[in-house]
Amino acid sequence: MRTLTLAALCTAALAALLPAAAGAAPTGPFEPNDTILRAAGPLTSGTPIHAEVEAVGDPDWYFLVTNAPGPVQVALTLATCGPAIPGPTCNNVSITAYDGEGAIAARGVVNRVGETLVLGFEGRAAGRVSIEVRSAGAVGAAYDLVATFPSDAQPPQDVPPVRYPDVIPEFETRFEMTYTGSARHPRNRQIAGLVVRKVQPGSMIIVRCIRGCAKRYTKTVMARGRTRRLGGLPLRLRRNTQLRIEVRREGFVGRYKVYRFTRGIPRPRTRKEGCASPYDFQPIPCAPGA
């Protein structure tokens, strides 16, 4: 089996650290604010701002600073969808708020002109709150943003440093393989079992076949302990099968891995060579031989 593992972060908080898509640089009043490090602010409590999504792959970041624990409320209202989409329905303009520890405090999506999305959460301590506004396709969508939070009359001079969301630790996977045919003449192989290990209880595990599966396979389960075995198998393989395994947890940046498989069968080992060497995470059948 040829396995290629790709660990990735699957949240906009860290993806936003990458450069924006190629093209003309946005020139809005709060630009450049396309990363969490370039966030515009600090915002003034109760004072609305007006901006727009100016380019594909160009999120807008803002920040505010609270001076005490208390309720934080962020409201986003769509003004227009932009020239490419006449409206009144836009294309999933999302907003995410990160608390002073870098964890996701609240998130939501707004789709229609004139619609207001209100995010609210309780700030446990004074500190920095980062806000991201993003859209996958509604280029030119204009919006009004206003935040209310515990604050002084004037924005603080000393701005707390940026804290990034915690990333889910590396997890492990173990595939249990079986074969069609016989021990002497094994044929195409298939995945009989899948175990995900080193996960935190309460994590969501999502397994999806993204290419080359004999049947559609998508499974979402919750980890009750540090190890979870998934059912719904066996899953027959083809020459280009790919599985994506993702682990998510509230307040953390998720992680995923992609595994590639082929259905071919290796040359059977002889008894002289020994048949205890693992292949595909299990002993392979012995072939007759001296």
C-alpha positions in Angstrom: 0.0 0.0 0.0 1.3 3.4 -0.9 0.1 5.8 1.7 0.6 9.6 1.5 -0.4 11.6 4.6 -1.2 15.3 4.4 -1.8 17.1 7.7 -3.6 20.3 7.3 -5.3 23.0 9.3 -8.9 23.5 8.2 -10.0 26.8 9.6 -9.8 30.3 8.1 -8.0 31.6 11.1 -4.7 30.1 10.0 -5.5 29.9 6.3 -5.8 33.7 6.4 -2.1 33.9 7.1 -1.4 32.9 3.5 -1.2 35.6 0.8 -4.4 36.6 -0.9 -5.2 35.3 -4.3 -3.4 36.9 -7.2 -4.9 40.0 -8.7 -5.2 43.7 -7.9 -4.5 44.6 -4.3 -7.7 45.6 -2.4 -7.9 49.3 -1.7 -10.7 49.6 0.8 -10.5 52.0 3.8 -9.4 49.2 6.2 -6.9 47.5 3.9 -4.6 45.8 4.1 -6.4 43.7 6.7 -6.3 40.3 5.0 -4.6 38.4 7.9 -5.1 38.2 11.6 -1.8 40.0 12.0 -3.0 43.0 9.9 -6.4 43.2 11.5 -7.9 46.8 11.5 -8.7 48.3 14.8 -9.1 48.6 17.6 -12.9 49.0 17.0 -14.8 51.5 19.1 -17.8 50.0 21.0 -21.1 50.9 19.4 -19.6 52.6 16.4 -20.5 51.0 13.1 -18.1 50.6 10.2 -18.9 50.1 6.5 -16.7 47.9 4.2 -16.9 45.2 1.5 -15.5 41.9 0.4 -13.2 43.3 -2.4 -11.6 40.2 -3.9 -11.7 36.4 -3.9 -9.5 35.0 -1.2 -9.3 38.4 0.6 -10.9 38.1 4.1 -11.4 41.2 6.2 -9.9 41.1 9.8 -10.7 43.5 12.6 -10.1 43.5 16.3 -11.4 45.0 19.5 -10.1 45.2 23.0 -12.3 44.7 26.1 -11.3 46.3 29.4 -13.2 43.9 31.6 -15.1 40.6 31.6 -18.6 40.9 30.2 -20.8 40.4 27.2 -19.5 40.9 23.7 -21.9 41.4 20.7 -20.9 41.6 17.1 -23.6 42.4 14.4 -23.1 42.1 10.7 -25.7 43.5 8.2 -25.4 42.9 4.4 -25.9 46.1 2.4 -25.4 44.7 -1.1 -24.3 41.5 -2.8 -22.0 43.1 -5.3 -22.1 43.5 -9.0 -21.7 39.8 -9.9 -24.7 38.8 -7.8 -27.8 41.0 -8.1 -29.3 39.7 -4.9 -31.2 39.8 -2.7 -29.4 36.5 -1.8 -25.6 36.6 -1.5 -23.2 33.8 -1.3 -22.5 32.8 2.3 -20.8 35.8 3.9 -19.5 34.4 7.1 -18.2 36.0 10.3 -16.1 34.4 13.0 -15.0 35.8 16.4 -12.0 34.6 18.3 -11.6 35.3 22.0 -8.4 36.5 23.7 -7.1 32.9 24.0 -7.4 32.3 20.2 -10.4 30.0 20.6 -13.5 30.3 18.4 -16.1 32.3 20.5 -18.9 32.5 17.9 -19.5 32.1 14.2 -22.3 32.4 11.7 -23.4 33.0 8.1 -25.6 35.7 6.5 -27.0 35.4 3.0 -29.6 38.1 2.3 -29.4 41.9 1.7 -30.8 43.7 4.8 -30.4 40.6 7.0 -28.5 41.1 10.3 -26.5 38.4 12.0 -25.8 39.0 15.7 -23.1 37.0 17.4 -22.9 37.2 21.2 -20.7 35.6 23.8 -19.5 36.2 27.3 -15.9 37.5 27.6 -14.3 35.8 30.5 -11.5 38.3 30.9 -10.3 41.6 29.5 -8.4 41.2 26.3 -8.3 41.1 22.5 -11.1 39.7 20.3 -10.3 39.1 16.6 -13.1 39.2 14.0 -13.0 37.7 10.5 -15.5 38.5 7.6 -15.1 36.2 4.6 -17.0 35.1 1.5 -16.3 32.4 -1.0 -17.9 34.1 -4.0 -19.8 37.3 -3.2 -17.1 39.7 -4.4 -18.2 43.3 -3.8 -20.6 42.4 -1.1 -20.9 45.4 1.2 -21.6 45.1 4.9 -22.0 47.1 8.1 -20.3 45.9 11.2 -20.8 47.1 14.7 -19.5 45.6 18.0 -20.5 46.4 21.6 -18.3 45.3 24.5 -17.0 46.5 27.8 -14.7 49.4 27.0 -13.3 52.7 28.0 -14.4 55.9 26.3 -11.2 55.9 24.3 -9.6 52.8 22.5 -6.7 51.5 24.5 -3.2 52.5 23.6 -1.6 49.2 24.6 -3.0 46.5 22.3 -2.8 42.9 23.6 -0.8 40.5 21.3 -2.4 38.2 18.9 -3.2 34.7 20.2 -3.7 31.9 17.6 -6.3 29.2 18.1 -5.0 26.0 19.5 -4.4 23.3 16.9 -5.7 19.7 17.4 -2.7 17.4 18.1 -1.6 14.8 15.6 -3.8 11.7 15.6 -3.1 8.2 14.4 -5.1 5.9 12.1 -4.9 2.1 11.8 -6.5 0.3 8.8 -7.5 -3.3 9.0 -7.4 -5.0 5.6 -8.9 -8.2 4.2 -8.7 -9.8 0.8 -11.0 -11.6 -1.5 -10.0 -15.0 -2.8 -8.1 -17.5 -0.7 -4.9 -17.4 1.4 -3.0 -19.0 -1.4 -4.5 -16.9 -4.1 -5.6 -13.5 -2.6 -7.3 -11.1 -4.9 -8.4 -7.5 -4.5 -8.2 -6.1 -1.0 -10.6 -4.0 1.0 -10.7 -2.0 4.2 -12.4 -4.1 6.9 -11.9 -1.7 9.8 -10.6 1.7 10.7 -9.4 2.9 14.1 -8.6 6.5 14.9 -6.3 6.9 17.9 -4.9 9.7 20.1 -8.0 11.9 19.9 -9.6 13.9 22.7 -12.9 12.7 24.0 -15.7 14.8 22.5 -13.8 15.3 19.2 -15.8 14.8 16.0 -14.3 12.4 13.5 -15.3 12.7 9.9 -14.3 10.0 7.3 -15.1 10.6 3.7 -14.1 8.8 0.5 -13.1 11.6 -1.9 -12.1 9.4 -4.9 -12.2 6.0 -6.3 -14.6 4.1 -4.0 -16.7 1.2 -5.1 -19.5 2.7 -3.0 -20.2 6.2 -1.5 -18.8 6.3 2.1 -19.2 9.2 4.6 -19.1 8.6 8.3 -19.3 11.1 11.2 -18.8 9.9 14.8 -18.0 11.4 18.2 -15.0 10.2 20.1 -16.0 9.0 23.5 -12.5 8.1 24.5 -9.0 8.5 23.0 -9.7 5.7 20.5 -12.7 5.2 18.2 -13.3 2.4 15.7 -15.6 3.2 12.8 -18.1 0.8 11.3 -20.0 0.7 8.0 -17.3 -1.3 6.4 -15.9 -3.3 4.5 -15.0 -0.8 1.8 -13.7 -2.2 -1.5 -10.7 -0.4 -3.0 -10.0 0.7 -6.5 -6.6 1.6 -8.0 -7.0 5.3 -7.0 -9.0 5.2 -3.8 -8.5 8.2 -1.5 -9.9 8.6 2.1 -10.0 11.9 4.0 -10.0 11.7 7.8 -10.7 14.9 9.7 -10.8 15.6 13.5 -12.7 18.6 14.8 -13.2 20.0 18.2 -15.0 23.1 19.4 -12.6 26.0 20.0 -9.7 24.3 18.1 -8.3 24.4 14.6 -9.1 21.1 13.0 -6.7 18.7 11.3 -7.1 16.2 8.4 -5.1 13.6 6.7 -5.6 12.1 3.2 -4.7 8.4 2.5 -4.2 6.9 -0.9 -4.7 3.2 -1.7 -4.4 0.7 -4.5 -6.2 -2.6 -4.7 -3.2 -4.7 -5.8 -2.0 -7.7 -3.9 1.7 -8.0 -2.9 3.8 -11.1 -3.6 3.0 -13.6 -0.9 5.9 -14.3 1.5 7.0 -17.9 1.9 7.2 -19.8 5.2 11.0 -19.6 4.9 10.8 -15.8 4.9 8.3 -15.9 7.8 4.8 -14.8 7.7 4.6 -12.7 10.8 5.8 -9.5 9.2 2.9 -7.1 9.1 1.5 -6.0 5.8 -1.4 -3.5 5.7 -1.4 -3.6 9.6 -2.0 -7.3 9.8 -0.1 -10.5 9.1 -0.3 -11.5 5.5 -1.2 -15.0 4.3 1.6 -17.6 4.0 2.2 -19.1 0.6 3.5 -22.7 0.2 7.3 -22.8 0.1 10.4 -24.2 1.8 
